[in-house]
């Protein structure tokens, strides 16, 4: 269950919930806007008389900064408003689409607004002036959903052709696509924007890994899913539907874990977490507010007291607490401890009393199906465990190891560890005896090894030891003197060495060296890290990983040299070949540096200072990595410049009924031709030219194709007198 704080009955289906710095803002499908402050409505007003939106429409959005965006039905218009303290202001009307706007979303960081339409177009606007800053590659069908990444670098947008595109705003390219079997109803980034979670109308949920280009799509539900969001620690998704179920899904496995029965069956039309409160809006107009922090302090006390039963009871009263990492880790550790105790008890005694005691201790963990299955598997093999323990006790090692081969779960028990220790100690003792080269010592070695000699998995190693004790002694000496190359060479040619405890110790040592290398690499202590890779390369089992690590570190060293020399072309060539370099702080700083340059240039272009923007960007024209980003800036710059001059022309025509005579006239044919060479005869150009019939007529008569030409300080070309 969830802890309900309050509920309200509003006018109609709730389409969006946001906030300003003091209040919560709600918008319903009849365009009634509500401002909620301290559980009281301080503003309620129907702001438009448009045709009501569909009960599950996504053509409206409220930001967390007080902005409201509403797509007007049966038009291409998007109205932008701002609400605070009961004061409502109209900010702007956006009109870039050719058809109805189908989807609107504000970015999580409050920097951008994105709109998607029935025309398949997606436009990005910056806040707070709502100037257009990007035009994404169009889709052939309606845009069904859009979502920003956590820091607005990435956008994912879905369309009714069932394809989903991941767009990188920084580089201005599509970096991934995936298809679903039905329309994506809602979508969200998680795992530091490396993965995407989506819910579909047919009940499927999917996880797309952007880096690996892989999709895990499962039919987890048999009802129409509508909305989703992320838990506090981004490890669970909560999912609403056209029904009365709120589901919590584990994102690591794309598996539903907990369900909450909601009060209303009409369906969830919107959900959002604001200040640790979950706001759920329904298609029947009800709004419920749940306290996600309820019983948090009590849970922490139970964890501090190591009281897992009480922790479980508390989490049952507020199911969102079950998604907290601190609770998950605590219950995982308690399960491991209690399950180990249970196995030890049941291996010795399976009486009803013992079983009841065990069940009383561990049944609280069975809300996790994996743990319940693990215990069930153990219980199905309980007779085998008892038989194994008896075999070890009576030193019937042949039978003990036969049982291990048939039941691998035995390897998880402490009794198995004891058996392996007995064997290893016996093996080492026999080795020392054999090195004495006396008949008496050899006989004694044979005697102590005899219980293991008939064990198939040990027989060959023992026989090799009896015949070649000197080889094992040689290996031990090489390892003691740190002659790793020779040691592992000997192990490769004399493979039974790999079954010895010393070989396992050598592997553990290699793993420790690798961990140290990784730590040094993180701290950018590359010289010391490279020294250790040279050592690890001598460990044959680690040779490949050590060589890869060495190459990776050398790439980072080379990158830092290029960074210090500001050789940007080579830097970005390296980045495109080796994605791992993107984790470097220097790369992040470089990206921030270029993003500021591009933002400054775009601001200048929007303000009509095209030539200054051109001069800022000119030094970077020859960096292929940034070509698409620079193309986008010049596209918007030239469109803005064309629109400014058409508007001026319209103003002059109104004032004088003719073009101004004191200026060189614009050659619109050459101007439009030049733009089309660069960016084609797109809808945005047609929309702008539609302001003037003569210019639109010139555009319609042009039949030119795109071709590569250099950027220009200005797209406007004048006739010379």
C-alpha positions in Angstrom: 0.0 0.0 0.0 0.9 3.7 -0.2 0.3 6.4 2.4 -2.5 8.7 1.1 -2.1 12.3 2.2 -5.0 13.9 0.4 -7.3 13.7 -2.6 -9.2 16.1 -4.7 -12.0 15.9 -7.3 -11.1 18.3 -10.2 -13.1 19.2 -13.3 -11.9 16.6 -15.8 -9.1 14.2 -16.7 -5.7 15.4 -15.3 -3.2 15.8 -18.1 -0.2 17.3 -16.5 1.2 18.3 -13.0 4.1 20.6 -12.4 5.1 23.3 -10.0 6.7 26.7 -9.4 9.0 27.5 -6.5 6.1 27.6 -4.1 3.0 25.8 -5.5 1.9 22.7 -7.4 0.2 23.4 -10.8 -2.3 21.0 -12.3 -3.9 21.2 -15.8 -7.0 19.2 -16.8 -8.4 18.2 -20.2 -10.9 21.0 -20.2 -8.1 23.6 -19.8 -8.9 24.3 -16.2 -5.7 25.4 -14.4 -5.2 24.9 -10.7 -2.5 26.2 -8.3 -2.2 24.3 -5.1 -0.4 25.8 -2.1 -0.2 24.1 1.3 -3.2 21.9 0.4 -5.4 24.9 -0.7 -6.2 26.0 -4.2 -5.2 29.6 -4.6 -6.0 29.7 -8.3 -8.7 27.8 -10.4 -9.6 29.1 -13.8 -10.6 27.7 -17.2 -8.1 29.4 -19.4 -9.3 28.4 -22.9 -12.5 27.4 -24.6 -10.8 25.0 -27.0 -12.2 21.6 -27.8 -11.4 19.4 -24.8 -8.3 17.2 -25.0 -8.6 13.4 -25.0 -8.5 12.0 -21.4 -5.1 10.5 -21.9 -3.7 13.3 -24.2 0.0 14.2 -24.0 -0.5 17.5 -25.9 -0.2 19.6 -22.7 2.6 20.0 -20.2 3.4 21.8 -17.0 7.1 22.4 -16.1 8.7 22.5 -12.7 9.4 26.3 -13.2 5.7 27.4 -13.6 5.4 27.3 -17.4 2.4 25.7 -19.1 2.4 24.5 -22.7 -0.9 23.7 -24.4 -1.4 22.3 -27.9 -4.5 23.8 -29.4 -6.7 21.1 -31.0 -7.3 21.2 -34.7 -4.4 23.6 -35.2 -0.6 23.8 -35.3 -0.4 26.2 -32.3 1.2 25.8 -28.9 0.3 28.3 -26.3 2.9 29.1 -23.6 1.8 30.5 -20.2 3.3 31.2 -16.8 1.6 30.9 -13.4 2.8 32.0 -10.0 0.9 33.1 -6.9 -2.4 33.2 -8.8 -1.0 35.5 -11.6 -1.3 34.0 -15.0 0.6 35.4 -18.0 0.5 34.5 -21.7 4.2 34.2 -22.8 4.1 33.2 -26.4 2.4 31.3 -29.2 4.5 28.7 -31.1 3.5 27.8 -34.6 6.2 25.7 -36.2 4.2 22.6 -36.8 2.1 21.9 -40.0 -0.5 19.8 -38.2 -1.9 19.2 -34.7 0.6 19.0 -31.8 0.4 15.5 -30.3 3.0 15.5 -27.6 4.7 18.2 -25.4 7.4 17.7 -22.8 9.5 20.1 -20.7 13.1 18.9 -19.9 13.8 17.7 -16.4 16.4 20.4 -15.9 13.9 23.1 -17.0 16.1 24.3 -19.9 14.0 23.2 -22.9 10.5 22.5 -24.3 10.0 19.9 -27.0 6.9 19.5 -29.2 6.0 16.6 -31.4 3.2 16.7 -34.0 1.0 14.7 -36.3 3.3 15.9 -39.0 6.1 13.8 -37.6 8.2 16.9 -36.7 9.9 17.5 -33.4 11.0 21.0 -32.4 13.1 22.0 -29.4 12.7 25.5 -27.8 14.8 27.0 -25.0 13.4 28.5 -21.8 12.5 31.1 -20.8 12.2 33.0 -24.2 11.0 29.9 -26.1 13.2 30.5 -29.2 13.6 27.5 -31.4 17.0 25.9 -30.9 16.8 22.6 -32.7 14.8 20.7 -35.3 15.1 16.9 -35.0 15.1 14.5 -37.9 11.4 14.0 -38.8 9.4 10.7 -38.5 6.9 9.4 -41.1 4.1 9.2 -38.6 2.6 10.9 -35.5 4.9 11.5 -32.6 3.5 9.4 -29.7 6.0 10.3 -27.0 9.1 12.4 -26.2 11.4 12.5 -23.2 14.6 14.3 -22.2 17.5 12.8 -20.5 18.4 13.9 -17.0 20.7 16.7 -18.2 18.9 17.4 -21.6 21.8 16.1 -23.7 19.7 13.3 -25.0 16.1 13.1 -26.3 14.2 10.0 -27.2 11.1 10.3 -29.4 8.6 7.7 -30.4 6.2 7.6 -33.4 3.2 5.5 -34.5 5.3 3.6 -37.0 6.6 1.9 -33.7 10.2 3.2 -34.1 11.9 5.1 -31.3 14.9 7.4 -32.0 17.6 8.5 -29.5 18.9 11.9 -30.4 22.2 13.4 -29.1 21.6 17.2 -28.8 25.3 17.8 -28.2 26.5 16.3 -31.5 23.1 16.7 -33.2 22.8 13.1 -34.5 20.7 10.0 -33.9 22.7 7.7 -31.7 20.3 4.8 -31.5 16.9 3.4 -32.7 14.7 0.5 -31.5 11.3 -0.8 -32.5 8.5 -2.0 -30.3 5.4 -4.2 -31.1 2.9 -1.5 -30.1 2.9 2.3 -29.5 5.1 3.6 -26.7 2.9 5.4 -24.2 5.6 6.7 -21.9 9.3 6.6 -21.7 12.1 7.7 -19.4 15.9 7.6 -19.2 17.7 6.0 -16.3 21.2 4.7 -15.3 22.8 8.1 -15.9 21.1 8.4 -19.3 22.7 5.2 -20.5 19.4 3.3 -20.7 15.8 3.9 -21.5 12.7 2.4 -20.1 9.4 2.4 -22.0 5.9 1.2 -21.5 3.6 0.3 -24.4 -0.2 0.2 -25.1 -0.1 -3.6 -25.4 1.3 -4.1 -21.9 4.9 -4.6 -22.9 7.7 -2.9 -21.1 11.2 -2.5 -22.6 14.7 -1.5 -21.6 17.0 -0.2 -24.3 20.8 0.0 -23.7 22.0 3.0 -25.7 25.7 2.0 -25.7 25.1 -1.7 -26.5 22.2 -1.1 -28.9 20.2 -3.9 -27.2 16.5 -4.1 -26.4 14.9 -6.2 -23.6 11.2 -6.2 -24.4 8.8 -8.3 -22.3 5.1 -8.8 -22.1 4.9 -8.1 -18.4 1.3 -6.9 -18.3 -2.0 -7.8 -19.9 -3.5 -4.2 -19.8 -2.9 -0.9 -21.5 0.0 1.0 -19.8 -0.2 4.8 -19.7 2.5 6.4 -17.6 5.8 5.7 -15.9 8.3 7.3 -13.6 11.4 6.5 -11.6 11.8 5.6 -7.9 14.0 7.6 -5.6 17.2 5.6 -6.4 16.3 5.1 -10.1 16.3 1.3 -9.6 12.6 0.8 -9.9 10.0 2.2 -12.3 6.4 2.8 -11.1 3.8 2.2 -13.8 0.2 3.4 -14.2 -2.4 1.9 -16.5 -5.9 2.2 -17.9 -7.1 0.4 -14.7 -6.6 0.5 -11.0 -3.1 -1.1 -10.8 0.1 0.8 -9.9 3.0 -1.5 -10.5 6.6 -1.3 -9.4 9.1 -2.9 -11.8 12.7 -3.8 -11.1 14.8 -2.1 -13.7 17.8 -4.4 -13.5 15.7 -7.3 -14.7 12.7 -5.7 -16.3 10.5 -7.7 -13.9 7.4 -6.5 -12.0 7.9 -6.9 -8.2 5.1 -5.1 -6.3 1.6 -4.0 -7.2 -0.7 -1.5 -5.4 -4.4 -1.5 -5.9 -5.6 2.1 -6.6 -8.9 3.5 -5.6 -10.1 4.4 -9.1 -10.5 2.1 -12.1 -10.8 4.8 -14.7 -7.0 4.8 -15.4 -3.9 6.9 -14.5 -3.7 9.9 -16.9 -0.6 11.5 -15.3 1.9 10.8 -12.5 4.7 12.9 -11.0 6.9 13.0 -7.9 7.3 16.5 -6.4 9.0 17.0 -3.1 8.9 13.3 -2.2 5.1 13.2 -2.8 3.6 11.1 -5.6 0.9 12.9 -7.4 -1.4 10.6 -9.4 -4.0 12.1 -11.7 -6.9 10.0 -13.0 -8.9 10.2 -16.2 -12.0 10.7 -14.0 -10.6 14.0 -12.6 -9.5 12.7 -9.2 -6.1 13.7 -7.9 -4.4 11.6 -5.1 -1.3 12.7 -3.2 0.8 10.0 -1.5 3.6 10.6 1.0 6.7 8.6 -0.2 8.7 9.3 3.0 6.1 8.0 5.4 7.7 5.6 8.0 11.2 6.3 6.6 12.6 7.0 10.1 11.0 3.9 11.6 12.5 1.8 8.8 16.0 3.3 9.5 15.6 2.4 13.2 14.7 -1.2 12.2 17.8 -1.4 10.0 20.0 0.1 12.6 18.7 -2.6 15.1 19.2 -5.3 12.5 15.5 -6.2 12.8 14.7 -7.4 9.3 11.2 -8.7 10.3 10.2 -5.2 11.5 11.8 -3.6 8.5 9.6 -5.8 6.2 6.4 -4.9 8.2 7.2 -1.2 7.9 7.9 -1.4 4.2 4.5 -3.1 3.7 2.8 0.0 5.0 4.6 2.2 2.4 5.6 0.1 -0.6 7.8 2.8 -2.0 10.3 2.1 0.8 10.9 -1.3 -0.7 12.6 0.4 -3.6 15.2 2.2 -1.5 18.7 0.9 -1.9 19.3 0.9 1.8 16.4 -1.4 2.4 17.3 -3.7 -0.5 20.9 -4.0 0.6 19.9 -4.6 4.2 17.4 -7.4 3.3 19.9 -9.0 0.9 22.5 -9.2 3.6 20.0 -10.5 6.1 18.8 -13.1 3.6 22.3 -14.4 3.0 22.9 -14.7 6.8 19.5 -16.3 7.6 19.5 -18.7 4.6 23.0 -19.9 5.5 21.8 -20.6 9.1 18.7 -22.3 7.7 20.8 -24.6 5.5 23.1 -25.6 8.3 20.1 -26.4 10.6 18.2 -28.4 8.0 21.2 -30.3 6.9 21.4 -31.7 10.4 17.7 -31.9 11.3 14.6 -31.9 9.1 12.0 -32.3 11.9 8.8 -30.4 11.8 9.9 -28.2 14.7 13.1 -27.2 13.0 11.4 -26.6 9.7 8.8 -24.4 11.4 11.6 -22.4 13.1 13.4 -21.9 9.9 10.2 -20.8 8.0 9.4 -18.4 10.7 12.8 -16.7 10.3 13.0 -16.6 6.5 9.4 -16.3 5.2 9.6 -12.5 5.3 12.1 -12.7 2.4 9.7 -14.6 0.1 8.1 -11.4 -1.3 11.1 -11.7 -3.6 10.3 -14.6 -5.9 13.9 -15.3 -6.6 14.6 -15.9 -2.9 11.5 -18.1 -2.6 12.7 -20.2 -5.6 16.2 -20.5 -4.1 14.8 -21.9 -0.9 12.5 -24.2 -2.7 15.3 -25.6 -4.7 17.3 -26.2 -1.6 14.5 -28.0 0.1 14.0 -30.2 -2.9 17.6 -31.4 -2.4 17.6 -31.5 1.4 18.1 -35.3 1.4 21.1 -34.9 -0.8 22.7 -32.4 1.6 22.3 -34.8 4.5 23.8 -37.6 2.5 26.7 -35.4 1.5 27.4 -34.4 5.1 27.4 -38.0 6.2 29.8 -38.9 3.4 32.3 -36.2 4.4 32.0 -37.2 8.1 32.8 -40.9 7.3 35.5 -39.8 4.8 33.7 -41.4 1.9 35.1 -38.8 -0.4 34.3 -40.7 -3.6 30.6 -40.6 -2.7 30.9 -36.9 -1.5 32.4 -35.7 -4.8 29.9 -37.8 -6.8 27.1 -36.0 -5.1 28.7 -32.7 -5.9 28.8 -33.5 -9.6 25.1 -34.4 -9.5 24.0 -31.5 -7.3 26.0 -28.3 -7.9 24.1 -26.5 -5.1 26.3 -28.3 -2.6 29.2 -26.1 -3.7 27.4 -23.2 -1.9 27.6 -24.9 1.5 30.2 -24.5 4.2 30.6 -28.3 4.3 31.8 -28.2 0.7 34.4 -25.6 1.7 35.6 -27.8 4.5 35.9 -30.8 2.2 38.0 -28.7 -0.3 40.2 -27.5 2.6 40.8 -31.1 3.6 41.8 -32.0 0.1 44.1 -29.0 -0.3 45.8 -29.6 3.0 46.3 -33.3 2.2 47.7 -32.5 -1.2 50.2 -30.0 0.2 51.3 -32.4 2.9 51.8 -35.2 0.3 53.9 -32.8 -1.8 56.3 -32.1 1.0 56.6 -35.8 1.8 57.4 -36.7 -1.8 60.2 -34.1 -2.0 62.1 -36.1 0.7 62.8 -38.7 -2.0 62.6 -41.6 0.6 60.6 -44.8 0.3 59.1 -44.1 3.7 57.9 -40.6 2.8 56.5 -41.9 -0.6 54.5 -44.6 1.2 53.2 -42.1 3.7 52.2 -39.7 0.8 50.3 -42.6 -0.9 48.5 -43.4 2.3 47.2 -39.9 3.0 46.2 -39.4 -0.7 44.4 -42.8 -0.9 40.9 -41.5 0.2 41.0 -39.1 -2.8 42.7 -41.3 -5.3 39.4 -42.8 -6.6 37.7 -39.4 -6.9 37.5 -38.8 -10.7 38.0 -35.0 -10.5 41.1 -35.5 -8.2 42.6 -38.7 -9.6 44.6 -37.3 -12.4 46.2 -34.5 -10.4 47.2 -36.9 -7.6 48.8 -39.3 -10.1 50.7 -36.5 -11.7 51.9 -35.4 -8.3 53.1 -38.9 -7.4 55.0 -39.1 -10.7 56.2 -35.5 -10.9 56.5 -34.0 -7.4 59.6 -32.1 -8.6 57.4 -30.1 -11.1 55.1 -28.9 -8.4 58.1 -28.0 -6.3 59.6 -26.1 -9.2 56.3 -24.2 -9.6 56.2 -23.3 -6.0 59.8 -22.0 -6.1 59.1 -19.9 -9.2 56.0 -18.4 -7.6 57.9 -17.7 -4.4 60.6 -15.9 -6.4 58.0 -13.9 -8.4 59.1 -15.5 -11.7 55.5 -15.1 -13.0 56.3 -15.7 -16.7 58.0 -19.0 -16.1 55.5 -20.0 -13.5 52.5 -19.6 -15.8 54.4 -21.1 -18.7 55.0 -24.2 -16.6 51.3 -24.2 -15.6 50.4 -24.1 -19.3 52.6 -27.1 -20.1 51.9 -28.9 -16.9 48.2 -28.2 -16.4 47.8 -30.0 -13.1 49.5 -27.1 -11.5 46.3 -25.1 -12.1 44.5 -27.3 -9.6 46.8 -26.4 -6.8 46.0 -23.9 -4.0 49.2 -21.9 -4.9 47.9 -21.4 -8.5 44.6 -20.1 -7.1 46.6 -17.7 -4.9 48.4 -16.5 -7.9 45.1 -15.8 -9.7 43.9 -13.8 -6.7 47.1 -11.8 -6.7 46.6 -11.0 -10.4 43.1 -9.8 -9.6 44.5 -7.6 -6.9 47.0 -6.1 -9.3 44.2 -5.5 -11.8 42.1 -3.7 -9.2 45.1 -1.5 -8.3 45.6 -0.6 -12.0 41.9 0.4 -12.2 42.2 2.5 -9.1 45.4 4.2 -10.4 43.8 4.8 -13.8 40.8 6.5 -12.1 43.2 8.8 -10.3 45.0 9.4 -13.5 48.3 8.1 -12.1 49.0 6.6 -15.5 52.7 6.0 -15.2 52.3 3.8 -12.1 49.4 2.0 -13.7 51.4 1.3 -16.9 54.2 -0.1 -14.7 51.7 -2.6 -13.1 50.3 -3.6 -16.5 53.8 -4.7 -17.5 53.8 -7.0 -14.5 50.3 -8.3 -15.1 51.1 -9.1 -18.7 53.4 -11.7 -17.3 50.4 -13.5 -15.7 49.3 -15.6 -18.7 45.6 -15.7 -17.6 45.6 -11.9 -17.4 47.8 -11.2 -20.4 45.0 -10.1 -22.8 43.2 -8.0 -20.2 46.5 -6.4 -19.2 47.4 -5.6 -22.7 44.0 -4.1 -23.4 44.3 -2.1 -20.3 47.8 -0.9 -21.3 46.5 0.2 -24.7 43.5 1.9 -23.1 45.8 3.9 -20.7 48.1 4.8 -23.5 45.1 6.2 -25.4 44.2 8.3 -22.5 47.7 9.6 -22.2 47.7 10.5 -25.9 44.3 12.2 -25.5 45.6 14.3 -22.6 48.6 15.4 -24.8 46.3 16.4 -27.6 44.1 18.1 -25.1 46.9 20.2 -23.8 48.0 21.1 -27.3 44.3 21.9 -28.3 44.5 19.6 -31.4 40.7 19.4 -31.6 40.5 17.5 -34.9 42.7 14.6 -33.6 40.9 14.7 -30.2 37.5 14.1 -31.8 38.9 11.5 -34.1 40.0 9.6 -31.1 36.7 10.1 -29.4 34.8 8.6 -32.3 37.1 5.6 -32.3 37.3 5.0 -28.5 34.2 5.8 -26.6 35.9 5.1 -23.2 37.7 8.4 -23.5 34.4 10.2 -22.8 34.8 9.3 -19.2 37.8 11.6 -18.8 37.3 14.8 -16.9 39.2 16.7 -19.6 36.7 15.4 -22.2 33.8 16.6 -20.1 35.5 20.0 -19.7 36.1 20.2 -23.4 32.5 19.3 -24.2 31.3 22.1 -21.8 33.7 24.5 -23.5 32.3 23.7 -27.0 28.7 23.7 -25.7 29.2 27.3 -24.4 30.7 28.3 -27.8 27.7 26.8 -29.7 25.2 28.3 -27.2 26.8 31.8 -27.6 26.7 31.5 -31.4 23.1 30.4 -31.4 22.1 33.3 -29.1 23.8 35.7 -31.4 22.1 34.2 -34.4 18.7 34.4 -32.7 19.4 38.1 -32.0 20.2 38.7 -35.7 24.0 38.9 -35.2 24.7 36.3 -37.9 28.1 37.6 -38.9 29.4 37.5 -35.3 28.0 34.0 -34.9 29.8 33.0 -38.1 33.1 34.4 -36.8 32.8 32.5 -33.5 32.1 29.2 -35.3 34.6 29.6 -38.1 37.6 28.1 -36.3 35.7 24.9 -35.9 34.4 24.3 -39.4 37.0 21.7 -40.1 36.1 19.4 -37.1 33.9 16.7 -38.5 32.6 15.7 -35.1 30.8 19.0 -34.7 29.5 19.3 -38.3 25.9 18.4 -37.5 25.8 20.7 -34.5 27.2 23.6 -36.6 24.8 22.8 -39.5 21.9 23.0 -37.1 23.0 26.4 -35.8 23.4 27.8 -39.3 20.1 26.4 -40.4 18.3 28.2 -37.6 20.5 31.3 -38.1 19.6 31.5 -41.8 15.9 30.8 -41.2 15.8 33.5 -38.6 17.7 35.9 -40.9 15.3 35.2 -43.8 12.3 35.7 -41.5 13.6 39.0 -40.1 14.1 40.3 -43.6 10.6 39.2 -44.8 9.1 40.8 -41.7 11.0 44.0 -42.5 9.7 43.8 -46.1 6.2 43.4 -44.9 6.6 46.5 -42.6 8.0 48.6 -45.4 5.2 47.5 -47.7 2.6 48.6 -45.2 4.4 51.9 -44.6 5.3 52.9 -48.2 3.5 50.3 -50.3 7.0 49.7 -51.9 10.4 48.5 -51.0 12.8 51.0 -49.4 14.7 52.8 -52.1 17.8 53.7 -50.0 18.9 50.1 -49.7 20.2 47.5 -52.1 17.2 45.2 -52.8 17.5 41.5 -51.7 17.9 39.0 -54.4 15.4 36.5 -53.0 15.9 34.0 -55.8 19.7 33.7 -55.0 19.1 33.9 -51.3 16.6 31.0 -51.3 18.6 29.0 -53.8 21.6 29.3 -51.5 19.6 28.1 -48.5 18.2 25.2 -50.4 21.7 24.1 -51.5 22.6 23.8 -47.9 19.4 22.5 -46.2 16.8 21.7 -48.8 13.4 23.1 -49.4 12.1 22.2 -46.0 8.8 22.9 -44.3 10.3 25.5 -42.0 11.5 27.6 -45.0 8.1 27.3 -46.7 6.3 28.4 -43.5 8.5 31.5 -43.3 8.2 32.4 -46.9 4.4 32.0 -46.7 4.3 35.4 -45.0 4.9 37.1 -48.3 3.1 35.8 -51.5 5.8 37.1 -53.9 8.6 35.4 -52.0 6.6 32.2 -51.7 6.0 32.3 -55.4 9.8 32.6 -56.0 10.3 29.7 -53.7 7.7 27.5 -55.4 9.4 28.0 -58.8 12.8 27.0 -57.6 13.9 23.5 -58.6 17.3 23.0 -57.1 18.8 20.2 -55.1 21.0 20.2 -52.1 24.8 20.4 -52.5 27.8 21.0 -50.4 28.7 24.7 -50.2 30.6 26.6 -47.6 28.9 28.4 -44.7 28.3 32.1 -45.2 28.3 35.0 -42.7 24.9 35.9 -44.0 22.4 34.0 -46.1 20.9 37.2 -47.5 22.3 38.1 -51.0 21.7 41.6 -52.3 21.4 42.8 -55.9 24.3 45.2 -56.7 23.5 48.6 -58.1 
